[in-house]
Amino acid sequence: MLLFSLIVGEAQATQSFQVYVGQPPLRNYDEGAIGLLVPAAGPETSRAQALAALTRGKVENSLRGGFPDGPPLIEVSPLQARAAGPFIYVGLPEGGTQPNDRRYVVVVVGPGYDGILVSDSTRIPGLVSIADIAPTALGEKGALRSQPDGDPAATLRKLDSRIDAHNDSRLPASILAAALIVLLALLWPRAGLLAFAAVLVANLLLGIAGVSSFWPVLVVISLAAAVGGPLLVLLLRSQLALGLALASVVVAYLLALGLDGTAVALSPFGPTQNARFYGISNLLETMLLVPALRFSGGAASAGPPSRRSRSLLSSRSPGTGSVRTEAAPSSSRPASPSSEPCSRTLAGAPSRSRSPPCSPSRPASSSSMPPPGLRAM
């Protein structure tokens, strides 16, 4: 109660919704919308950290302390009787430091709210960040919205179970995929490369299908790596086919993020849903770098020839592949063998220097003939 009193005393803004803290049950509400609240950012949380984030409308990752700075923006109080008027009823963790792996029920009762809550912070219908409560209570930008749902409580139970299963299978699936890919890379490097693509496709398909259960995820990921990689090697024999296949994996993720971000966010390798909610996780980002870099490297190696290559190609005679030469100027006597290298030049490759052309070297013998000028004398 002392903590509540301090928060109430410091908050200054006028609220459109009263905010109550307790443990609301997960059920359908006739006059409101419900969601699952993530109470903090990072791997750990506590009641004190959750209250600080709730009243200030922002979160601080628990790896950096967990307590956001700034003054409180809203007032909160425990629910002691049936609340009247527009209100928000929030569930928070109890006690001290604990894992941030549980989601709590939040209820928003007021005009325009029905079904399940929708948050711009998470972009997953039904999932709410604790930082969304303050702007909703104040009626400011970033407030929660809602969307109709036939059975909101059942939808949230399914979502909660999917997130739990996602967090349980994420690390084992990652380790299994990495072990199989490394083994393939040692035995068959091309298969190891394409195993990355196969695993990424399997991950996206699992996300689209909504499959997060432990054993189905491990089976699909292991088959994609162990069988999909070698199979793709047999199917993609040309460099063009390989490049197009790798590029299509990256394009598929971009399309999925644009059309339905939930498919990527709740895929086995997606974010953990306790700090980052949408987009791609660090793990997925690293895995997608492999096909992206391999495709860009292949495209660069298949680019147009350089200026030097074109110059050398243009100096070759058609049909023979030999280098064209210019004939040496005729003279009354044959050129000495030492002068032959000076007579051959690449066609179409003029000298860029103004130095005089090389001349035949004089024979080393003392009986060599004198220059023509001396013979005339």
C-alpha positions as a Markdown table, in Angstrom:
| # | Residue | x | y | z |
|---|---|---|---|---|
| 1 | Met | 0.0 | 0.0 | 0.0 |
| 2 | Leu | 2.9 | 2.4 | 0.7 |
| 3 | Leu | 4.2 | 1.8 | -2.8 |
| 4 | Phe | 0.7 | 2.6 | -4.3 |
| 5 | Ser | 0.5 | 5.8 | -2.2 |
| 6 | Leu | 3.8 | 7.0 | -3.5 |
| 7 | Ile | 2.8 | 6.3 | -7.1 |
| 8 | Val | -0.6 | 8.1 | -6.6 |
| 9 | Gly | 1.1 | 11.1 | -5.1 |
| 10 | Glu | 3.5 | 11.7 | -7.9 |
| 11 | Ala | 1.2 | 11.1 | -10.9 |
| 12 | Gln | -0.1 | 14.3 | -12.4 |
| 13 | Ala | -1.9 | 13.6 | -15.7 |
| 14 | Thr | -5.7 | 13.3 | -16.0 |
| 15 | Gln | -6.7 | 9.7 | -16.8 |
| 16 | Ser | -9.5 | 8.6 | -19.1 |
| 17 | Phe | -9.4 | 5.1 | -17.5 |
| 18 | Gln | -8.9 | 4.2 | -13.9 |
| 19 | Val | -6.2 | 1.6 | -13.5 |
| 20 | Tyr | -6.6 | -1.2 | -11.0 |
| 21 | Val | -4.0 | -3.9 | -10.1 |
| 22 | Gly | -5.0 | -7.4 | -9.1 |
| 23 | Gln | -5.4 | -10.8 | -10.7 |
| 24 | Pro | -8.4 | -10.6 | -13.1 |
| 25 | Pro | -9.7 | -14.1 | -14.2 |
| 26 | Leu | -9.3 | -15.2 | -17.8 |
| 27 | Arg | -12.9 | -15.2 | -19.0 |
| 28 | Asn | -15.1 | -13.4 | -21.5 |
| 29 | Tyr | -16.2 | -9.9 | -20.5 |
| 30 | Asp | -19.4 | -8.5 | -22.0 |
| 31 | Glu | -18.4 | -4.8 | -21.8 |
| 32 | Gly | -14.7 | -5.0 | -22.5 |
| 33 | Ala | -11.7 | -6.5 | -24.3 |
| 34 | Ile | -9.1 | -8.8 | -22.8 |
| 35 | Gly | -5.4 | -9.6 | -23.5 |
| 36 | Leu | -2.3 | -11.2 | -22.2 |
| 37 | Leu | 0.1 | -8.7 | -20.5 |
| 38 | Val | 3.9 | -9.1 | -20.7 |
| 39 | Pro | 4.9 | -7.5 | -17.4 |
| 40 | Ala | 8.6 | -6.5 | -18.2 |
| 41 | Ala | 11.3 | -6.6 | -20.8 |
| 42 | Gly | 14.1 | -9.1 | -20.6 |
| 43 | Pro | 14.6 | -12.5 | -18.9 |
| 44 | Glu | 13.6 | -11.4 | -15.4 |
| 45 | Thr | 10.9 | -9.3 | -13.7 |
| 46 | Ser | 9.5 | -8.5 | -10.2 |
| 47 | Arg | 6.4 | -6.8 | -8.9 |
| 48 | Ala | 8.4 | -3.6 | -8.2 |
| 49 | Gln | 9.8 | -3.5 | -11.7 |
| 50 | Ala | 6.3 | -4.2 | -13.2 |
| 51 | Leu | 4.7 | -1.4 | -11.2 |
| 52 | Ala | 7.5 | 1.0 | -12.3 |
| 53 | Ala | 6.9 | 0.2 | -15.9 |
| 54 | Leu | 3.2 | 0.3 | -15.5 |
| 55 | Thr | 3.0 | 3.8 | -14.1 |
| 56 | Arg | 5.7 | 5.3 | -16.4 |
| 57 | Gly | 4.5 | 3.8 | -19.7 |
| 58 | Lys | 7.9 | 2.4 | -20.7 |
| 59 | Val | 10.1 | -0.6 | -19.9 |
| 60 | Glu | 13.8 | -1.1 | -19.2 |
| 61 | Asn | 15.3 | -4.4 | -20.0 |
| 62 | Ser | 16.1 | -6.4 | -16.8 |
| 63 | Leu | 19.7 | -6.9 | -18.1 |
| 64 | Arg | 20.1 | -3.1 | -17.7 |
| 65 | Gly | 18.5 | -2.9 | -14.3 |
| 66 | Gly | 14.8 | -3.3 | -15.1 |
| 67 | Phe | 13.6 | 0.1 | -13.6 |
| 68 | Pro | 12.7 | 2.8 | -16.2 |
| 69 | Asp | 13.5 | 6.4 | -15.3 |
| 70 | Gly | 11.1 | 9.4 | -15.3 |
| 71 | Pro | 8.1 | 10.4 | -13.2 |
| 72 | Pro | 4.9 | 8.3 | -13.0 |
| 73 | Leu | 2.3 | 9.2 | -15.6 |
| 74 | Ile | -0.8 | 7.5 | -14.2 |
| 75 | Glu | -2.3 | 6.5 | -10.8 |
| 76 | Val | -2.9 | 2.8 | -9.9 |
| 77 | Ser | -4.7 | 1.3 | -7.0 |
| 78 | Pro | -5.8 | -2.2 | -5.9 |
| 79 | Leu | -9.3 | -3.3 | -6.8 |
| 80 | Gln | -11.3 | -3.6 | -3.6 |
| 81 | Ala | -14.8 | -3.5 | -4.9 |
| 82 | Arg | -16.6 | -3.7 | -8.3 |
| 83 | Ala | -15.3 | -0.9 | -10.4 |
| 84 | Ala | -17.6 | 1.4 | -12.3 |
| 85 | Gly | -17.0 | 3.5 | -15.3 |
| 86 | Pro | -14.1 | 3.1 | -17.8 |
| 87 | Phe | -11.3 | 1.1 | -16.2 |
| 88 | Ile | -8.3 | -1.1 | -16.8 |
| 89 | Tyr | -7.8 | -4.1 | -14.7 |
| 90 | Val | -4.2 | -5.4 | -14.8 |
| 91 | Gly | -2.6 | -8.6 | -13.5 |
| 92 | Leu | 1.0 | -8.3 | -12.2 |
| 93 | Pro | 3.6 | -10.7 | -10.8 |
| 94 | Glu | 3.8 | -11.2 | -7.1 |
| 95 | Gly | 7.0 | -11.1 | -5.1 |
| 96 | Gly | 10.7 | -10.4 | -5.9 |
| 97 | Thr | 12.9 | -11.3 | -8.9 |
| 98 | Gln | 11.5 | -14.1 | -11.0 |
| 99 | Pro | 11.7 | -15.4 | -14.6 |
| 100 | Asn | 9.8 | -13.2 | -17.1 |
| 101 | Asp | 8.1 | -16.2 | -18.7 |
| 102 | Arg | 4.5 | -15.7 | -17.7 |
| 103 | Arg | 1.8 | -13.5 | -19.1 |
| 104 | Tyr | -1.0 | -11.9 | -17.1 |
| 105 | Val | -4.6 | -11.0 | -17.9 |
| 106 | Val | -5.5 | -7.4 | -18.6 |
| 107 | Val | -9.0 | -6.2 | -19.1 |
| 108 | Val | -10.1 | -2.9 | -20.7 |
| 109 | Val | -13.7 | -1.9 | -20.0 |
| 110 | Gly | -15.0 | 1.1 | -21.8 |
| 111 | Pro | -16.7 | 2.4 | -25.0 |
| 112 | Gly | -15.2 | 0.8 | -28.2 |
| 113 | Tyr | -13.6 | -2.1 | -26.5 |
| 114 | Asp | -14.8 | -5.6 | -27.3 |
| 115 | Gly | -13.1 | -9.0 | -28.0 |
| 116 | Ile | -9.3 | -9.1 | -27.8 |
| 117 | Leu | -6.9 | -6.3 | -27.3 |
| 118 | Val | -4.6 | -5.2 | -30.1 |
| 119 | Ser | -1.2 | -3.5 | -29.5 |
| 120 | Asp | 1.0 | -1.6 | -31.8 |
| 121 | Ser | 4.0 | -2.6 | -29.5 |
| 122 | Thr | 3.6 | -6.3 | -30.1 |
| 123 | Arg | 1.7 | -6.5 | -33.4 |
| 124 | Ile | 0.3 | -9.9 | -32.2 |
| 125 | Pro | -3.5 | -9.8 | -31.6 |
| 126 | Gly | -4.1 | -10.5 | -27.9 |
| 127 | Leu | -0.6 | -9.8 | -26.7 |
| 128 | Val | 0.0 | -6.6 | -24.8 |
| 129 | Ser | 3.1 | -4.9 | -23.5 |
| 130 | Ile | 2.9 | -3.3 | -20.0 |
| 131 | Ala | 4.1 | 0.0 | -21.6 |
| 132 | Asp | 0.7 | 0.1 | -23.5 |
| 133 | Ile | -1.3 | 0.7 | -20.3 |
| 134 | Ala | -0.3 | 4.3 | -19.5 |
| 135 | Pro | -1.1 | 5.7 | -23.0 |
| 136 | Thr | -4.4 | 3.8 | -23.0 |
| 137 | Ala | -5.4 | 5.2 | -19.6 |
| 138 | Leu | -4.5 | 8.7 | -20.7 |
| 139 | Gly | -6.1 | 8.4 | -24.1 |
| 140 | Glu | -2.9 | 9.2 | -25.9 |
| 141 | Lys | -1.2 | 8.0 | -29.0 |
| 142 | Gly | -0.2 | 4.4 | -28.8 |
| 143 | Ala | -3.3 | 3.4 | -26.8 |
| 144 | Leu | -4.6 | -0.2 | -27.1 |
| 145 | Arg | -7.3 | -1.0 | -29.6 |
| 146 | Ser | -9.5 | -4.1 | -29.9 |
| 147 | Gln | -10.9 | -6.4 | -32.5 |
| 148 | Pro | -14.0 | -8.7 | -32.3 |
| 149 | Asp | -13.5 | -12.3 | -31.4 |
| 150 | Gly | -16.1 | -15.0 | -30.9 |
| 151 | Asp | -14.5 | -16.5 | -27.9 |
| 152 | Pro | -11.7 | -14.2 | -26.6 |
| 153 | Ala | -10.9 | -16.3 | -23.6 |
| 154 | Ala | -10.3 | -19.4 | -25.7 |
| 155 | Thr | -8.2 | -17.4 | -28.2 |
| 156 | Leu | -6.0 | -16.1 | -25.4 |
| 157 | Arg | -5.5 | -19.6 | -23.9 |
| 158 | Lys | -4.4 | -20.9 | -27.3 |
| 159 | Leu | -2.0 | -18.0 | -27.8 |
| 160 | Asp | -0.6 | -18.4 | -24.3 |
| 161 | Ser | 0.0 | -22.1 | -24.9 |
| 162 | Arg | 1.6 | -21.4 | -28.2 |
| 163 | Ile | 4.1 | -18.9 | -26.7 |
| 164 | Asp | 5.0 | -21.3 | -24.0 |
| 165 | Ala | 5.6 | -24.1 | -26.5 |
| 166 | His | 7.6 | -21.7 | -28.7 |
| 167 | Asn | 9.9 | -20.9 | -25.8 |
| 168 | Asp | 10.3 | -24.5 | -24.8 |
| 169 | Ser | 11.3 | -25.7 | -28.3 |
| 170 | Arg | 13.4 | -22.7 | -29.4 |
| 171 | Leu | 16.7 | -23.6 | -27.9 |
| 172 | Pro | 16.6 | -27.4 | -28.5 |
| 173 | Ala | 15.6 | -26.9 | -32.1 |
| 174 | Ser | 18.4 | -24.3 | -32.6 |
| 175 | Ile | 21.0 | -26.7 | -31.2 |
| 176 | Leu | 19.7 | -29.6 | -33.3 |
| 177 | Ala | 19.7 | -27.6 | -36.5 |
| 178 | Ala | 23.2 | -26.3 | -35.9 |
| 179 | Ala | 24.6 | -29.7 | -35.2 |
| 180 | Leu | 23.1 | -31.2 | -38.4 |
| 181 | Ile | 24.2 | -28.3 | -40.5 |
| 182 | Val | 27.8 | -28.4 | -39.2 |
| 183 | Leu | 27.9 | -32.2 | -39.8 |
| 184 | Leu | 26.7 | -31.8 | -43.4 |
| 185 | Ala | 29.1 | -28.9 | -44.0 |
| 186 | Leu | 32.0 | -31.1 | -43.1 |
| 187 | Leu | 30.9 | -34.1 | -45.2 |
| 188 | Trp | 29.2 | -32.3 | -48.1 |
| 189 | Pro | 29.7 | -28.5 | -48.1 |
| 190 | Arg | 27.1 | -27.7 | -50.7 |
| 191 | Ala | 24.5 | -29.8 | -48.8 |
| 192 | Gly | 25.4 | -27.9 | -45.6 |
| 193 | Leu | 24.7 | -24.5 | -47.3 |
| 194 | Leu | 21.3 | -25.7 | -48.7 |
| 195 | Ala | 20.4 | -27.2 | -45.3 |
| 196 | Phe | 20.3 | -23.6 | -44.0 |
| 197 | Ala | 17.7 | -22.8 | -46.7 |
| 198 | Ala | 15.7 | -25.9 | -45.9 |
| 199 | Val | 15.6 | -25.2 | -42.2 |
| 200 | Leu | 14.6 | -21.6 | -42.8 |
| 201 | Val | 11.7 | -22.7 | -45.0 |
| 202 | Ala | 10.6 | -25.3 | -42.5 |
| 203 | Asn | 10.7 | -22.7 | -39.7 |
| 204 | Leu | 8.5 | -20.3 | -41.8 |
| 205 | Leu | 6.0 | -23.1 | -42.7 |
| 206 | Leu | 5.7 | -24.1 | -39.0 |
| 207 | Gly | 5.0 | -20.4 | -38.1 |
| 208 | Ile | 2.3 | -20.1 | -40.8 |
| 209 | Ala | 0.7 | -23.4 | -39.7 |
| 210 | Gly | 0.8 | -22.3 | -36.0 |
| 211 | Val | 2.8 | -25.3 | -34.9 |
| 212 | Ser | 5.0 | -24.7 | -31.8 |
| 213 | Ser | 4.8 | -28.1 | -29.9 |
| 214 | Phe | 8.1 | -29.5 | -28.8 |
| 215 | Trp | 8.3 | -32.8 | -30.7 |
| 216 | Pro | 6.7 | -31.8 | -34.0 |
| 217 | Val | 9.1 | -28.8 | -34.2 |
| 218 | Leu | 12.1 | -31.0 | -33.5 |
| 219 | Val | 11.1 | -33.6 | -36.0 |
| 220 | Val | 10.4 | -31.1 | -38.8 |
| 221 | Ile | 13.5 | -29.1 | -38.2 |
| 222 | Ser | 15.7 | -32.2 | -38.1 |
| 223 | Leu | 14.2 | -33.6 | -41.3 |
| 224 | Ala | 14.6 | -30.3 | -43.1 |
| 225 | Ala | 18.3 | -30.2 | -42.2 |
| 226 | Ala | 19.2 | -33.8 | -42.7 |
| 227 | Val | 17.1 | -34.6 | -45.8 |
| 228 | Gly | 16.2 | -31.2 | -47.2 |
| 229 | Gly | 19.8 | -30.1 | -47.7 |
| 230 | Pro | 21.0 | -33.2 | -49.7 |
| 231 | Leu | 17.8 | -33.3 | -51.7 |
| 232 | Leu | 18.2 | -29.7 | -52.7 |
| 233 | Val | 21.7 | -30.4 | -53.9 |
| 234 | Leu | 20.3 | -33.0 | -56.3 |
| 235 | Leu | 17.6 | -30.7 | -57.5 |
| 236 | Leu | 19.6 | -27.5 | -57.9 |
| 237 | Arg | 22.5 | -28.4 | -60.1 |
| 238 | Ser | 23.2 | -25.1 | -61.7 |
| 239 | Gln | 24.5 | -21.9 | -60.1 |
| 240 | Leu | 21.5 | -20.0 | -61.4 |
| 241 | Ala | 19.1 | -22.4 | -59.8 |
| 242 | Leu | 21.0 | -22.3 | -56.5 |
| 243 | Gly | 21.0 | -18.5 | -56.5 |
| 244 | Leu | 17.3 | -18.2 | -57.2 |
| 245 | Ala | 16.5 | -20.7 | -54.5 |
| 246 | Leu | 18.5 | -18.9 | -51.9 |
| 247 | Ala | 17.0 | -15.5 | -52.9 |
| 248 | Ser | 13.5 | -16.9 | -52.7 |
| 249 | Val | 14.0 | -17.9 | -49.1 |
| 250 | Val | 14.8 | -14.3 | -48.2 |
| 251 | Val | 11.9 | -13.0 | -50.3 |
| 252 | Ala | 9.5 | -15.4 | -48.6 |
| 253 | Tyr | 10.4 | -14.0 | -45.2 |
| 254 | Leu | 10.0 | -10.4 | -46.4 |
| 255 | Leu | 6.5 | -11.3 | -47.7 |
| 256 | Ala | 5.6 | -13.0 | -44.5 |
| 257 | Leu | 6.6 | -10.0 | -42.4 |
| 258 | Gly | 4.5 | -7.8 | -44.6 |
| 259 | Leu | 1.4 | -9.9 | -44.8 |
| 260 | Asp | 1.3 | -11.6 | -41.4 |
| 261 | Gly | 4.0 | -10.8 | -39.0 |
| 262 | Thr | 2.6 | -13.3 | -36.5 |
| 263 | Ala | 3.8 | -16.2 | -38.7 |
| 264 | Val | 7.5 | -15.1 | -38.3 |
| 265 | Ala | 7.1 | -13.8 | -34.7 |
| 266 | Leu | 5.7 | -17.1 | -33.4 |
| 267 | Ser | 7.8 | -19.4 | -35.6 |
| 268 | Pro | 10.2 | -21.7 | -33.7 |
| 269 | Phe | 13.2 | -19.4 | -34.3 |
| 270 | Gly | 11.2 | -16.2 | -33.7 |
| 271 | Pro | 11.6 | -13.7 | -30.9 |
| 272 | Thr | 11.1 | -14.8 | -27.3 |
| 273 | Gln | 8.1 | -12.6 | -26.7 |
| 274 | Asn | 9.4 | -11.1 | -23.5 |
| 275 | Ala | 11.6 | -8.3 | -24.9 |
| 276 | Arg | 11.1 | -8.3 | -28.7 |
| 277 | Phe | 7.7 | -9.2 | -30.0 |
| 278 | Tyr | 7.6 | -8.9 | -33.8 |
| 279 | Gly | 10.1 | -9.0 | -36.7 |
| 280 | Ile | 13.0 | -11.4 | -36.8 |
| 281 | Ser | 15.1 | -12.5 | -33.8 |
| 282 | Asn | 18.9 | -12.3 | -33.6 |
| 283 | Leu | 18.9 | -16.0 | -34.4 |
| 284 | Leu | 16.8 | -15.7 | -37.5 |
| 285 | Glu | 18.8 | -12.7 | -38.6 |
| 286 | Thr | 22.0 | -14.7 | -38.4 |
| 287 | Met | 20.5 | -17.6 | -40.3 |
| 288 | Leu | 19.2 | -15.5 | -43.0 |
| 289 | Leu | 22.6 | -13.9 | -43.6 |
| 290 | Val | 23.9 | -17.2 | -45.0 |
| 291 | Pro | 21.6 | -17.4 | -48.0 |
| 292 | Ala | 21.7 | -13.7 | -48.5 |
| 293 | Leu | 25.5 | -13.5 | -48.6 |
| 294 | Arg | 25.8 | -16.6 | -50.7 |
| 295 | Phe | 23.4 | -15.2 | -53.2 |
| 296 | Ser | 25.1 | -11.8 | -53.4 |
| 297 | Gly | 28.5 | -13.5 | -53.7 |
| 298 | Gly | 27.3 | -15.6 | -56.6 |
| 299 | Ala | 25.7 | -12.6 | -58.3 |
| 300 | Ala | 28.9 | -10.6 | -58.0 |
| 301 | Ser | 31.0 | -13.5 | -59.4 |
| 302 | Ala | 28.6 | -13.8 | -62.4 |
| 303 | Gly | 28.7 | -10.1 | -63.2 |
| 304 | Pro | 30.0 | -8.4 | -66.4 |
| 305 | Pro | 33.7 | -8.8 | -67.3 |
| 306 | Ser | 36.0 | -6.1 | -66.2 |
| 307 | Arg | 37.6 | -3.5 | -68.5 |
| 308 | Arg | 40.9 | -5.4 | -68.5 |
| 309 | Ser | 39.2 | -8.7 | -69.4 |
| 310 | Arg | 37.4 | -7.0 | -72.3 |
| 311 | Ser | 40.7 | -5.5 | -73.5 |
| 312 | Leu | 42.3 | -8.9 | -73.5 |
| 313 | Leu | 39.4 | -10.5 | -75.2 |
| 314 | Ser | 39.3 | -7.9 | -77.9 |
| 315 | Ser | 43.0 | -8.6 | -78.7 |
| 316 | Arg | 42.4 | -12.2 | -79.7 |
| 317 | Ser | 41.9 | -13.1 | -83.3 |
| 318 | Pro | 38.5 | -14.5 | -84.1 |
| 319 | Gly | 38.4 | -18.3 | -84.4 |
| 320 | Thr | 42.0 | -18.9 | -83.5 |
| 321 | Gly | 42.3 | -17.5 | -80.0 |
| 322 | Ser | 45.8 | -16.2 | -80.8 |
| 323 | Val | 47.0 | -12.7 | -80.1 |
| 324 | Arg | 47.3 | -10.5 | -83.1 |
| 325 | Thr | 50.7 | -8.9 | -83.8 |
| 326 | Glu | 51.9 | -6.0 | -85.8 |
| 327 | Ala | 54.6 | -6.7 | -88.3 |
| 328 | Ala | 58.0 | -5.2 | -87.7 |
| 329 | Pro | 59.2 | -2.5 | -90.2 |
| 330 | Ser | 61.1 | -4.0 | -93.2 |
| 331 | Ser | 64.8 | -3.3 | -93.5 |
| 332 | Ser | 67.6 | -4.3 | -95.8 |
| 333 | Arg | 68.9 | -6.7 | -93.3 |
| 334 | Pro | 67.1 | -9.2 | -91.0 |
| 335 | Ala | 66.5 | -8.2 | -87.4 |
| 336 | Ser | 68.6 | -9.8 | -84.8 |
| 337 | Pro | 67.0 | -12.3 | -82.5 |
| 338 | Ser | 67.3 | -9.9 | -79.6 |
| 339 | Ser | 65.0 | -7.4 | -81.3 |
| 340 | Glu | 62.1 | -9.8 | -81.9 |
| 341 | Pro | 60.4 | -9.1 | -78.6 |
| 342 | Cys | 60.3 | -5.4 | -79.4 |
| 343 | Ser | 58.3 | -6.0 | -82.6 |
| 344 | Arg | 55.4 | -7.8 | -81.1 |
| 345 | Thr | 52.7 | -5.6 | -79.5 |
| 346 | Leu | 49.1 | -6.3 | -78.6 |
| 347 | Ala | 46.7 | -5.0 | -81.1 |
| 348 | Gly | 44.5 | -2.2 | -79.8 |
| 349 | Ala | 46.7 | -1.7 | -76.8 |
| 350 | Pro | 48.7 | 1.5 | -77.5 |
| 351 | Ser | 51.5 | 2.6 | -75.1 |
| 352 | Arg | 50.4 | 5.2 | -72.6 |
| 353 | Ser | 54.0 | 6.5 | -72.1 |
| 354 | Arg | 56.0 | 8.9 | -74.4 |
| 355 | Ser | 59.3 | 6.9 | -73.9 |
| 356 | Pro | 61.1 | 6.1 | -77.2 |
| 357 | Pro | 60.5 | 2.7 | -78.6 |
| 358 | Cys | 63.0 | 0.0 | -77.7 |
| 359 | Ser | 65.8 | -0.6 | -80.2 |
| 360 | Pro | 67.7 | -3.8 | -80.9 |
| 361 | Ser | 70.6 | -4.3 | -78.6 |
| 362 | Arg | 74.1 | -4.4 | -80.0 |
| 363 | Pro | 75.8 | -7.8 | -80.2 |
| 364 | Ala | 78.4 | -8.3 | -77.6 |
| 365 | Ser | 81.0 | -9.5 | -80.1 |
| 366 | Ser | 83.9 | -7.1 | -81.0 |
| 367 | Ser | 83.6 | -8.1 | -84.7 |
| 368 | Ser | 80.1 | -6.7 | -85.0 |
| 369 | Met | 79.5 | -4.4 | -88.0 |
| 370 | Pro | 79.5 | -0.7 | -87.5 |
| 371 | Pro | 76.4 | 1.4 | -87.8 |
| 372 | Pro | 75.3 | 2.4 | -91.3 |
| 373 | Gly | 76.5 | 6.0 | -90.8 |
| 374 | Leu | 80.1 | 4.8 | -90.2 |
| 375 | Arg | 80.0 | 2.5 | -93.2 |
| 376 | Ala | 79.2 | 5.4 | -95.4 |
| 377 | Met | 82.3 | 7.2 | -94.3 |
